[in-house]
Amino acid sequence: MRAAVFLNGSPDPPALTRRVADRADVVVAADGGARHALEAGVIPDLIVGDMDSLGEELALEAQRRGASLERHPARKDKMDGHLAVLAARELGADAADLVCASGGRISALFALPHVLLAAERAGLKAAVMADWGGAFVIEGGSRTLEGEPRDGVSIFPLSGPATGVTLQGLLYPLRDASLEPGDTLGFHNEMTGREATVSVGSGALLVVRETGEVCG
């Protein structure tokens, strides 16, 4: 089961968000992310958060149009995007596309890899979808990237050392490598075909794919 999760970053192009929503079985929005969904003509199935970014009037309007509201107090121990990802998992999703995830507050941008890691640990294969490319986190396993030749790919250790790192289908392959925090060995690689594989034995990796030719 696939979820589309709207976050409260900068809005993505409506054509992209509608495409992501159309292929999803359930649409979840994190507070102000519902505004981006509604502006793209998408009614979320569920809106999660304290509704401070969305506003009470628009929250009730979305509810009248069929959305369910999962309200949380303003003082809580998880950000709304984290709660939305966990809600998608609780609804039965095992995969999720995150949109409107980049841009906006710089602190939220730094939090995004940790939201992806939380999804991974909850058993939800989550990935950011954007017009610039996409990103995901992998912990102890393998995932396949789909893209175009010369798309840029960078990998970064996220939660400590990452060992057993193997890259296939990239210009600079790795086999059973180790990456330490502060190491930039994984920065600025390049796809050689339309698929590539990233594997890690232990630890977590942030994987970022950027569309178009890699430039200096």
C-alpha positions in Angstrom: 0.0 0.0 0.0 1.4 3.4 -1.0 0.9 6.7 0.7 1.4 10.2 -0.6 2.6 12.5 2.3 2.4 16.3 1.9 4.9 18.1 4.1 5.0 21.9 4.8 8.1 22.8 2.8 8.0 24.8 -0.4 5.2 23.7 -2.8 6.2 21.4 -5.6 4.7 21.9 -9.1 1.0 20.9 -9.0 1.4 18.4 -11.9 4.0 16.5 -9.8 1.9 16.5 -6.6 -1.2 15.4 -8.4 0.7 12.6 -10.1 2.1 11.4 -6.8 -1.4 11.6 -5.2 -3.1 9.8 -8.1 -0.9 6.7 -7.7 -1.3 6.6 -3.9 -3.8 4.5 -2.0 -4.0 7.1 0.8 -3.0 10.8 1.0 -1.7 12.2 4.4 -0.8 15.8 5.0 1.3 17.2 7.8 -0.5 20.4 9.0 0.4 23.1 6.5 1.2 20.5 3.9 -2.6 20.2 3.5 -2.6 23.8 2.0 -0.2 22.6 -0.7 -2.4 19.6 -1.4 -5.6 21.7 -1.6 -4.0 24.2 -3.9 -3.0 21.4 -6.2 -6.6 20.1 -6.2 -5.9 17.2 -3.9 -8.1 16.4 -0.8 -6.1 14.6 1.8 -7.6 11.6 3.4 -6.0 12.6 6.7 -4.4 15.8 8.1 -2.1 15.4 11.0 -0.8 18.1 13.4 -1.6 20.9 15.6 -3.2 22.9 12.7 -1.2 26.0 13.5 0.3 26.3 10.0 -2.9 25.3 8.2 -5.2 27.5 10.3 -8.5 26.5 11.9 -10.7 27.8 9.1 -8.9 25.9 6.3 -8.7 22.8 8.5 -12.5 22.8 8.9 -12.9 23.5 5.2 -10.8 20.5 4.4 -12.8 18.4 6.9 -16.0 19.5 5.2 -14.5 18.3 1.9 -13.8 14.9 3.2 -10.5 15.0 5.1 -10.2 13.5 8.6 -8.3 15.6 11.2 -5.8 14.0 13.6 -5.2 16.8 16.1 -2.1 17.0 18.3 -1.2 19.6 20.9 1.2 22.3 20.0 3.6 21.1 22.7 4.7 17.7 21.5 7.8 15.6 21.1 7.6 15.0 17.3 7.3 17.4 14.4 4.1 17.2 12.3 6.0 15.7 9.3 7.2 12.8 11.6 3.7 12.3 12.9 2.3 12.2 9.3 4.8 9.6 8.3 3.9 7.4 11.3 0.2 7.9 10.6 0.7 6.7 7.0 2.4 3.6 8.4 -0.5 3.0 10.9 -3.0 3.2 8.0 -1.2 0.2 6.4 1.2 1.9 4.0 4.5 0.2 3.4 5.8 2.8 0.9 5.4 6.6 0.9 6.2 9.4 -1.5 6.9 12.7 0.3 6.2 15.9 -1.6 6.6 19.6 -0.7 9.4 18.3 1.4 12.3 20.7 0.6 12.6 24.4 0.9 10.9 26.4 3.6 12.5 26.6 7.1 16.1 25.6 7.1 15.6 23.7 10.4 12.9 21.6 8.8 15.3 20.8 5.9 17.8 19.5 8.3 15.1 17.5 10.1 14.0 15.8 6.8 16.7 13.1 6.8 15.7 12.1 10.3 12.0 11.9 9.2 13.1 9.6 6.4 15.2 7.5 8.9 12.2 7.3 11.3 10.1 6.0 8.4 12.7 3.4 7.5 12.8 2.2 11.1 9.0 2.0 11.1 9.0 -0.3 8.1 7.9 2.4 5.6 10.0 2.8 2.5 9.8 6.5 2.1 11.3 8.7 -0.6 11.2 12.5 -1.3 9.8 13.2 -4.7 10.7 16.6 -6.2 11.3 18.3 -9.6 15.0 18.3 -8.7 15.1 14.6 -8.1 14.6 12.7 -4.9 16.1 11.3 -1.7 15.7 8.4 0.7 17.3 6.8 3.7 18.4 3.2 3.8 19.5 1.3 6.9 20.9 -2.2 6.7 19.7 -3.3 3.2 19.6 -2.4 -0.5 17.5 -0.1 -2.6 17.3 0.6 -6.3 17.4 4.1 -7.7 15.5 4.9 -11.0 16.6 7.9 -13.0 18.5 8.8 -16.2 22.2 8.5 -17.2 24.2 11.3 -15.7 21.8 12.0 -12.9 23.9 13.0 -9.9 23.9 10.7 -6.8 25.4 11.5 -3.4 25.4 9.3 -0.3 26.1 10.4 3.3 26.3 8.4 6.5 23.5 9.6 8.7 23.6 8.0 12.2 27.2 7.1 12.7 29.6 5.0 10.6 28.1 3.1 7.6 29.9 -0.1 6.7 29.5 -2.6 3.9 28.6 0.2 1.5 28.3 -1.1 -2.1 27.3 1.1 -5.1 26.4 -0.5 -8.5 25.4 1.3 -11.7 27.3 4.4 -10.8 30.3 6.0 -12.5 32.4 5.5 -9.3 31.3 2.1 -7.8 32.1 1.1 -4.3 32.3 -2.4 -2.8 32.1 -3.2 0.9 33.4 0.3 1.8 33.1 2.2 5.1 32.0 5.8 5.4 32.4 7.9 8.6 30.5 11.0 9.5 32.5 13.9 8.1 33.6 11.8 5.1 32.6 13.2 1.7 33.7 10.2 -0.4 30.0 9.6 -1.3 29.5 13.1 -2.7 28.9 13.8 -6.4 28.6 10.4 -8.1 26.8 9.8 -11.4 24.3 7.2 -12.8 25.6 5.3 -15.8 22.2 3.9 -16.8 18.5 4.2 -15.7 19.0 2.1 -12.6 21.5 1.9 -9.8 21.7 0.0 -6.5 22.8 1.3 -3.1 23.5 -1.3 -0.4 24.7 -0.9 3.2 25.5 -3.6 5.7 25.2 -1.6 8.9 24.4 2.0 9.7 22.2 4.4 7.7 22.8 6.3 4.5 21.1 9.4 3.1 20.9 9.0 -0.7 20.2 12.0 -2.8 19.5 11.9 -6.6 19.6 15.1 -8.6 18.3 15.2 -12.1 20.3 16.3 -15.1 24.0 16.3 -15.9 26.3 16.5 -12.9 28.3 19.7 -12.9 31.4 20.7 -11.0 
